[in-house]
């Protein structure tokens, strides 16, 4: 179980990716729109190494990059490098697992900022399921299907998450942090085509939660077994509420229990894809959010729902220009402002 963090009271924030190529500009835009709950941007348009999975792969034992694909070299003995991850994990030696500019220019840039207005600072790492399903061995088999590699991968990400939270606290002065694991591949829970074992997922989550001292969340922009995810008790669950709220709300009892225990739901009610966003208005998205709120608040107090909710885009904003990204983020902030005004 992760540490529960400060109730956000319907503040707005973002998810991860932005279309920017200038990290300074990206951080300025985020801090202007989301001063109280900023997030660290990822900037995949800057190059291959800043894209999802690649951006967290620097310390992966046996890593190879070929034809813009991330591979695990299973043709040579990786025992020593795998054992080093285990040793570092059990000794809490997270220093070698830091992020560097060529992989995380947005993170490095945000660490140069003093954030006196921020209640919480959020960053995002690739989760072990998504990481392990995207990286394949010499037989083109996802490394997540290898029990030892899945175990090592979770411990490597735990060390990276620990480094991130310490860096965020020490460099920016924030009191609270939350590291969110980007896990779109949790959609494979229960799948017969691309199966993911629940116990492997749970074990990996517990490894990471045991090392991280601050908040630890999960972002899944697809439908999944939400009862299982809620049962992991992350600090924060980030969903694509625009597309999957109906399915998520089927687990109303579990959601309410989760929020009662201090869990936060980041409702991604603003479409992150600009083509879809352009078909909506702030008012239409606000009403869509109110419909979600009304449905849950028929069974729980409104003040609890509002206290334990965040307003966000549905996912990272990548397929837009800077102006489009600003419009999406500002819409999330405007919906947050309306909700917070209603509370008073």
ABEGO torsion letter per residue (X at the ends): XBBBBBBAGGBBBBABBBABABAAAAAAAAAAABAABBBBBBBAAAEAAABBGAAAAAABBGBBBBGGBBBBBAABBAAAAAAAAAAAAAAGBAAAABBBAAABAAAAAAAABBBAABABBBBBBBBAAAAAAABBBAAGBBAAABAAAAAAAAAAAAAAAAAAAAAAAAAAGBABBBBBBBBAAAAABGBAABBBBAAAAAAAAAAAAAABABBBBBBBABBBBAAAAAAAGBABBBBBAAAAAAAAAAAAAAAAAAAAAGBBBBBBABBABAAAAAABBAAAAAAAAAAAAAAAAAABBAAAAAAABBBBBABBBABBBAAAAAAAAAAAAAAAAAAAAAAX
